């Protein structure tokens, strides 16, 4: 009827949502955009994402954002309540708590980022190999996983740190080494459900070897549920890191690690609540943000949630 | 093209061992289209999977193109000769791979060159336009998915195509389209078909000869003319023909 509708150039949105993409790139971007639309519909998840973006900004620009040095002591002004000068008060050595929190976000992100990178990768690898290979490989790998699962996580991390020596790097390593078994279990369960699928059989009939099946066919289906799980576990990882810090086995003074800051404030918790409460609040907000984000990611990524 | 002799297929180990196929024997000539019919659980799909190498617990003899196949390992030449189309097009395409990814992987695994041109040709062969190339399975209908699955099987340029109830998961109108496509492709590429179906009308449409199976045994091998006349030699065959009306 109207010629204009044919000649009118596609808007970017139409291009992305096209039912018949013309190029590989368009198809991929379209799929990502579709996911973004689903994610954006979840208001709480967006809220979590915004907080985390703010956290990343805070970590990057910490030296410019913080009003004072996180290490500058002022014993005359110790344990000051929140005021115009010190928005979140000062701690036992007169250090500005706000500045320490801002600088501490770097440490928190470092811990979370490293653990979130190492643990799921170990888990994915062990879980999918076990599930795909089956037989004695499966038995051996899963019994090792069971051994790790049988220990309480924090206690095992404590043992690692005790053996390796207390430092933030070792704390991260210990957390990563104790966090992978659930991912391995998850990845194995996913693998078991898909390894007999027809599309795996079809790829096998094309002559695809086990390595190719694992990496190109099985991993893409396991990764989405792992990402969701990681996002949901992130809060737990922050808390475990804070726990190690609290016990003095993670970050060492004077590093402004949030868990260690709570530990410092413990002595004064009755008379000077803000020393422990402020870092506690920070941990709470970031953990909550990760949980909300994980929830949103589940809507987008979890194949079982697919409507079609 | 395909000779099967004394084929036994089983699942599990004693005492839970289930014998799915017993003492099956038939042969399919080059260019022929052979049907395997029977009720569900009669072992017809199992034979197909054993031939394809997806089940390794079998004994007997399977010869493809005059060469006996190994029980567990199949070589490149085998995958270039034999391909399979699965029953459920909703389960036989990887949910995260686009049509392009599926076909280019199949082509590169088969050592083909000039992949872009071949993908266009394959899509054309199965009656899908270029617009389908970068779609994901969830953007396709059941019939379109089955066409993609057929294109994937054709990527190797095989000579023997194993069809495991390729239309049973589809709507009736789409079934006819896919059956016509299969008929055309066979004429065009000189393919040999072995098709499993419980639908005698489908087998009558596609096949030249067929084997009737019951409880893991081949009851009777007959021609399609005999099927049309309803002239089964065995009681069970006549019963099956009568039941399918």
Interface residues (C-beta under 8 A of the other chain):
Chain A: X19 X20 X21 X22 X23 X24 X26 X27 X31 X197 X198 X199 X201 X202 X203 X204 X205 X206 X207 X208 X212 X216 X217 X220 X221 X303 X306 X308
Chain B: X52 X53 X54 X76 X79 X82 X83 X84 X86 X87 X88 X91 X92 X93 X94 X95 X96 X97 X98 X100 X105 X106 X109 X110 X131 X132 X134 X135 X136 X138 X139 X149 X152 X153 X155 X156
